[in-house]
Amino acid sequence: MARMGLAPIYQRPRTTIAHPEHRVFPHLLRDVAIDRPDQVWCADITYLPMRRGFLYLVAVMDWATRKVLSWRVSNTLDVEFCLEALEEALSRHGRPEIFNTDQGSRFTAPRFTGVLQRAGVRVSMDGRGRWLDNVFIERLWRSLKYECVYLHAFETGSELRAGLTRWIGYYNAGRPHSALAGQTPDEAYGADEVTRLAA
């Protein structure tokens, strides 16, 4: 359809809506060489169409290794499911130096940025409309939708969660990346994870 210049006429849900009273943090990743695990994590939200309706997915990813550290699905765009994903990633994997998101109101919410600041993490946010600033998680969304979501047309939230669990497990543990010298995200991330957590 895209090659022919066609697009569906249904309205896509908007996942990035700024809040006028929330603080927007500067983008800290310009000209930064990101070359090790836990240097930068990122998060983003996407919508996942189902046979009837859609759900929202948030994921936290390690930028250098592309590993999905945690994720949550929700039927509303509240901050709670984002906080749950963030807190799980922090409790299971320690903390990054920098955490990058877009300027959506879930990520600019003081409850969300407060968790990061209390953990000693520097907060970074993409420029408005600059999806390339968080390109690796955008690539994740594309792969996940084309290889999992669009192929199955899930009926229920529990079916979708089960499908995501299988696909993300495969993505992390079974899918080599050329950018990681043929390693999987788990292999690239896990080499020093015990050492990092003990530090």
Buried (B, 14 or more C-beta within 10 A) or exposed (E): EEEEEEEEEEEEBEBBEEBEEBEBBEBBBEEBEBEBBBBBBBBBBBBBBBEEEBBBBBBBBBBBBBBBBBBBBBEEBEBEBBBBBBBBBBEEBBBBBBBBBBBBBBBBBEEBBEBBBEBEBBBBBBBEEEEEBBEBBBEBBEEBBEBBBEEBEBEEBEBBBEBBEEBBEEBBEEBEBEEBEEBBBBBBBBEEBEEBEEE
